[in-house]
Amino acid sequence: MCTVVFVLFVIVLLSPVTEALDNGLALNPTMGWLHWERFMCNTDCDTDPSNCISERLYMQMADVMVKEGWREAGYEYVCIDDCWPSQQRDAQGHLQADPKRFPGGIKQLADYVHSKGLKLGIYADIGTHTCAGYPGSLGYYETDAQTFADWGVDLLKFDGCYMKWTLLEEGYVNMSKALNKTGRSILYSCEWPLYEWPFHQPNYTAIRETCNHWRNFADVYDSWSSIKSIMDWTASHQSIIAPSAGPGGWNDPDMLVIGNFGLSHAQQESQMALWAIMAAPLLMSNDLRDICPRSKELLQNRHIIAISQDPLGKQGYRTLKVNSFAVWERPLSKSRLAVAVLNMQEIGGPRGLPVGTVPGWKICDPQCNVTLILPQYKELGIQALHSKLVIAVNPSGTALFTVTPSSSFEAHQHMDWHDTYITDKRTVL
């Protein structure tokens, strides 16, 4: 039985990236910690003081990020999500933190986080209310932007609940202008396309000019089915969304849930590898105070982070589906290539994929150097174009490796594999 596979190579070096938001931020995908998926809207500090949304939680996370090497690995933002404010604005119309859960206020919390060499993120909403029902920013964009600047906030996650979809563009643009008007560098994380996709295809040129990163699809859950749905949606829309990514602006597939409860370790490796290939923000949502060593090692893996933060700043693509494997490739600086091979089977044991099956393997003419990063680091050495090397991948796991063409290849070639747009129909037995 034959399967017809369409292999798509996109112009990623020759295609100009649209103009980014001009605030000098997010030149690489953002790295940090965000409370929502793990801690949600837990405001019960009387019975659950260690896990409720309070200044204590963020201070403890900041402490751990410094003590346990997260800051040195590149994770720099400590981000508050929904459910932090009081139910009402103050008499002057300003947002205010819940006084019981944030007795020191956000300014004091920001100062504490900054004292640790980290940055503070906060959450607000474009509409009349936040998604959890707290005061929204509609009618208060400039007021709230200035409030956040006065508090010393470094990132704003701006949600899209309780807003007519036809007014999303105007609202997100106006808040972007309001943030820039404050004179403080505040990274702007939008959910604009997420709320527009149900109605029509969003304008990614305008989104990139407005935001530093943007959510496209549904919230991540602590489950493999959720991770798969995000990867599938990204792949099926990659020709639309990937060209908009680059220094200053990134597609955001939502939080890393590594170190929680729902994923096997192989599945955690898959999320980490694919988020790096997708040039996604690496915003963990977990409990860093109590995380298993293996998950910590994965999240701090310097080789994966180097792919995520590669200075070329190109988002990768799914280039092949064959025999229950999905191959994702990302061009890297210095003519290198990162490859993630996902074993989509969820039964049996490890299966192998010959490296010659990878569409980008053509850069190995005449030879290349291959470094395996996941599931464990290993130098696989010099390989030829017709190498017999087979990459083994665990069920629902991912093998991640980099390919570096030999100097002789680089000296005699004028274009890399990713400089050419090809649609190739290939029959695979």
C-alpha positions in Angstrom: 0.0 0.0 0.0 1.4 3.4 -1.0 1.0 6.7 0.8 1.4 9.9 -1.1 3.4 12.4 1.0 3.6 16.0 0.2 7.0 17.5 1.3 7.0 21.2 1.6 10.1 23.3 1.5 9.6 27.0 2.2 11.6 30.0 1.4 12.8 31.1 4.8 16.0 33.0 4.0 14.9 34.7 0.9 11.4 35.6 2.1 11.5 38.9 4.0 10.0 38.8 7.4 7.4 41.5 7.9 8.3 44.5 10.1 8.3 43.7 13.8 7.0 45.7 16.7 9.7 48.3 17.2 10.4 48.1 20.9 13.7 46.2 20.8 12.3 43.3 22.8 11.9 39.5 22.1 14.8 39.4 19.7 14.9 35.7 20.7 11.9 33.7 21.9 10.9 34.7 25.4 11.9 32.4 28.3 10.4 32.3 31.7 7.7 31.0 34.0 3.9 31.6 33.9 1.4 30.5 36.6 -1.7 29.6 34.7 -1.7 26.0 33.6 -0.4 24.7 36.9 -2.0 27.1 39.4 -5.0 28.4 37.5 -7.3 30.7 39.5 -6.6 29.4 43.0 -7.4 32.3 45.2 -8.0 30.3 48.4 -5.0 31.4 50.5 -6.7 30.4 53.7 -6.7 26.7 53.0 -4.0 26.5 50.3 -1.4 29.2 51.1 1.4 27.5 49.2 -0.4 27.3 45.9 -2.8 30.3 45.8 -2.3 33.3 43.5 -0.4 35.5 45.8 2.9 37.5 46.1 4.3 34.6 48.0 4.0 32.3 45.1 5.9 34.6 42.7 8.6 35.4 45.2 9.2 31.8 45.9 9.4 31.0 42.2 11.9 33.9 41.7 14.0 32.5 44.6 14.1 29.0 43.0 14.8 30.4 39.6 18.0 32.0 41.0 19.0 29.1 43.3 18.4 26.2 40.9 20.0 27.6 37.8 16.9 28.6 35.8 18.1 32.2 35.4 21.5 31.0 34.1 19.7 28.7 31.7 17.9 31.7 30.2 14.6 31.8 31.9 14.2 35.4 32.9 10.5 36.3 33.3 8.3 35.5 36.3 4.8 36.0 35.0 1.5 36.6 36.8 -1.6 35.4 34.9 -5.3 36.0 35.6 -6.9 36.4 39.1 -4.4 38.8 40.6 -6.5 42.0 40.9 -9.1 43.2 43.2 -12.7 42.9 41.9 -12.9 46.7 41.6 -10.6 49.5 40.4 -9.7 52.1 42.9 -11.3 55.5 43.2 -9.1 57.0 40.5 -9.9 54.2 38.1 -6.6 52.3 38.5 -6.3 48.5 38.6 -5.2 47.3 42.1 -3.9 44.0 43.3 -6.0 42.0 45.8 -4.8 43.5 49.1 -5.1 40.2 51.0 -3.1 38.2 48.6 -0.7 40.9 47.5 -0.3 43.1 50.6 2.9 44.7 49.3 1.4 45.5 45.9 2.7 44.8 42.5 5.4 47.5 42.6 7.0 45.9 45.6 6.8 42.5 44.0 8.4 43.8 40.8 11.2 45.3 42.9 11.8 41.9 44.6 11.9 40.1 41.3 14.2 42.7 39.8 16.5 42.3 42.8 17.0 38.7 41.7 18.1 39.7 38.3 14.7 38.6 36.8 11.8 40.4 35.2 8.1 40.5 36.1 5.1 39.8 33.8 1.5 40.6 34.4 -1.9 39.9 32.9 -4.8 42.0 31.7 -7.6 41.7 29.2 -8.7 43.7 26.1 -12.4 43.6 27.0 -14.7 44.6 29.8 -13.5 41.7 32.1 -10.7 39.2 32.2 -11.5 35.6 31.3 -11.9 34.9 35.1 -14.2 37.9 35.6 -11.8 40.5 37.0 -11.8 44.1 35.7 -10.8 44.3 32.0 -8.9 47.2 30.3 -11.5 48.3 27.8 -11.7 52.1 28.1 -8.5 52.1 30.3 -5.7 51.2 27.9 -3.5 54.2 28.5 -4.3 54.2 32.2 -3.4 50.6 32.6 -0.3 50.8 30.5 1.0 53.6 32.6 0.0 51.8 35.8 2.0 48.8 34.7 5.0 51.0 33.8 4.8 52.8 37.1 4.9 49.4 38.9 8.0 48.3 37.0 6.3 45.5 35.0 8.4 44.1 32.1 5.8 42.0 30.2 2.1 42.2 29.6 0.0 39.2 28.6 -3.1 40.8 27.1 -6.0 38.3 26.8 -9.1 38.7 24.5 -12.2 37.8 26.6 -15.4 39.9 26.7 -14.6 41.8 23.5 -16.4 41.9 20.2 -14.1 40.1 17.7 -14.4 42.9 15.1 -12.8 45.3 17.6 -9.8 43.1 18.5 -7.4 44.7 16.0 -8.2 48.2 17.2 -7.9 47.2 20.8 -4.6 45.4 20.5 -3.1 48.2 18.4 -4.2 50.8 20.9 -2.7 49.0 23.9 0.5 48.5 21.9 0.7 52.2 21.4 -0.2 52.9 25.0 2.6 50.6 26.2 5.2 52.3 24.0 4.0 55.7 25.0 4.9 55.0 28.6 8.6 54.9 27.7 9.2 51.7 29.6 10.2 48.5 27.7 7.3 46.2 28.2 7.2 43.0 26.2 3.7 42.6 24.7 2.2 39.2 24.5 -1.1 39.1 22.6 -3.9 36.6 22.1 -5.3 38.5 19.0 -5.2 35.7 16.4 -6.6 33.1 18.9 -9.9 35.1 19.1 -10.0 36.0 15.4 -9.4 32.6 13.8 -13.0 31.3 14.5 -14.3 34.1 12.2 -11.6 34.7 9.5 -7.8 34.4 8.9 -6.0 37.1 11.0 -3.7 39.7 9.5 -0.3 38.5 10.6 1.5 41.5 9.1 -0.5 43.7 11.4 -0.1 41.3 14.4 3.7 41.2 14.0 3.8 45.0 13.8 1.8 45.2 17.0 2.9 42.3 19.3 6.1 40.6 20.5 4.4 37.2 20.5 0.9 35.9 19.9 -1.3 33.0 20.7 -3.0 31.2 17.8 -4.7 28.2 19.2 -6.4 26.7 22.2 -5.0 26.7 25.8 -2.6 23.9 26.5 -3.6 21.3 29.0 -1.5 18.8 31.0 -2.1 16.0 28.5 -0.5 14.5 25.5 -3.7 14.9 23.5 -3.5 18.7 24.1 0.2 18.8 22.9 -0.7 16.8 19.8 -3.6 19.1 18.9 -1.3 22.1 19.2 1.4 20.6 17.0 -1.2 19.4 14.4 -2.8 22.8 14.3 0.6 24.5 13.9 1.6 22.2 11.1 -1.7 22.6 9.2 -1.4 26.4 9.3 2.4 26.7 9.1 2.4 28.3 5.6 0.3 31.1 7.1 1.8 31.6 10.5 5.5 30.6 10.3 6.7 33.4 7.9 5.6 36.0 10.4 8.0 34.7 13.1 11.4 36.2 13.6 13.4 38.5 15.9 10.9 40.8 17.7 7.8 38.6 17.2 7.0 34.9 17.6 4.1 32.5 17.3 3.2 31.3 20.8 1.8 27.7 21.0 1.3 28.2 24.8 3.0 27.0 27.9 5.5 24.2 28.6 3.8 21.7 30.9 6.9 19.7 31.5 7.4 18.7 35.1 3.7 18.3 35.9 1.4 15.2 35.9 0.1 14.4 32.5 3.0 13.6 30.2 5.4 10.7 30.1 9.0 11.6 30.0 9.1 10.8 26.2 6.2 13.2 25.7 7.9 15.9 27.8 10.9 15.5 25.5 8.6 15.9 22.5 7.1 19.1 23.7 10.5 20.6 24.5 12.0 19.6 21.2 9.0 20.8 19.1 8.7 24.1 20.9 12.4 24.7 20.1 11.9 23.8 16.5 8.8 26.1 16.3 10.9 29.0 17.8 8.2 29.2 20.5 8.4 31.2 23.7 9.6 28.9 26.5 7.2 29.8 29.3 7.0 27.0 31.8 3.9 26.4 33.9 4.9 24.0 36.7 6.0 24.1 40.3 9.7 24.8 40.3 9.8 24.3 44.0 9.0 20.6 43.5 10.0 19.3 40.1 11.6 16.0 39.3 15.3 16.1 38.4 14.8 14.5 35.0 12.2 17.2 34.0 14.5 19.9 35.3 17.4 18.6 33.3 15.3 18.6 30.2 14.0 22.1 30.7 17.6 23.3 31.3 19.2 21.4 28.5 21.6 23.9 26.9 21.7 22.2 23.5 17.9 22.4 23.1 17.8 26.0 24.4 20.5 26.9 21.9 18.2 25.7 19.1 15.3 27.7 20.6 17.4 30.8 20.8 19.3 30.4 17.6 20.2 33.9 16.2 18.9 33.2 12.7 15.5 33.4 14.2 13.6 31.2 11.7 10.6 29.1 12.8 10.7 25.5 11.7 8.2 23.5 9.7 6.8 20.0 9.6 8.4 18.7 6.3 7.3 15.1 6.2 4.7 12.6 7.5 5.6 9.0 6.8 5.0 5.6 8.5 3.6 7.2 11.6 6.6 9.6 11.9 6.5 13.3 11.7 9.7 15.2 10.7 10.1 18.8 11.7 13.1 20.9 10.5 14.4 24.3 11.5 17.2 26.2 9.7 19.9 27.4 12.1 22.7 29.9 11.8 25.9 28.9 10.1 24.0 26.8 7.5 23.1 24.2 10.1 19.8 22.3 10.5 17.9 21.1 13.5 15.7 18.1 13.0 13.0 16.6 15.3 11.6 13.2 14.4 8.4 12.4 16.3 7.2 8.8 16.6 3.4 9.3 16.5 2.7 5.6 17.4 1.6 5.1 21.0 2.1 1.4 21.1 5.1 -0.9 20.9 8.7 0.0 21.4 11.3 2.3 19.7 11.2 2.5 15.9 13.8 3.7 13.5 13.8 6.3 10.7 16.7 6.3 8.2 18.2 9.8 8.2 18.2 9.8 4.4 14.4 10.1 4.7 14.7 13.6 6.2 14.1 16.1 3.4 16.8 18.5 4.6 19.4 15.7 4.6 20.5 16.9 1.2 22.8 19.4 2.9 25.0 16.3 3.7 26.3 16.3 0.1 29.1 15.3 0.3 29.1 15.0 4.1 28.0 16.5 7.4 28.4 16.2 11.1 25.4 14.9 13.2 24.9 15.5 16.9 22.0 13.7 18.7 20.5 15.8 21.5 17.5 13.8 22.5 16.7 11.3 23.9 20.4 11.5 25.0 23.3 13.5 23.8 25.7 11.7 21.5 28.1 12.7 18.7 27.1 10.6 15.7 30.1 11.9 13.7 30.6 12.5 10.0 27.9 11.1 7.8 27.6 11.0 4.0 24.7 11.9 1.8 23.8 8.1 1.4 24.4 7.3 5.1 22.8 4.2 6.5 22.3 5.8 9.9 18.9 5.1 11.5 17.5 7.2 14.2 15.6 5.3 16.9 12.6 7.0 18.5 10.4 5.9 21.4 6.6 5.8 21.1 5.2 9.4 21.4 8.8 10.5 21.8 11.1 12.7 19.7 14.7 12.3 18.5 16.2 15.8 18.2 19.5 16.3 16.3 21.5 18.9 14.5 23.2 18.6 11.1 26.2 20.7 10.2 27.4 20.5 6.6 31.1 20.0 6.0 33.3 22.9 5.1 33.7 21.5 1.6 29.9 21.6 1.1 29.6 25.2 2.3 32.5 26.3 0.1 30.9 25.0 -3.1 27.2 25.6 -2.5 25.5 28.9 -3.0 22.1 27.9 -1.6 21.0 25.8 1.4 18.1 23.4 1.2 15.8 26.0 2.8 16.6 28.7 0.1 14.3 26.9 -2.4 10.6 26.5 -2.5 9.8 22.9 -3.7 6.6 21.0 -3.5 7.6 17.4 -4.1 5.2 14.5 -4.4 6.9 11.4 -3.2 5.6 7.8 -3.0 6.6 6.0 0.2 6.0 2.3 0.6 
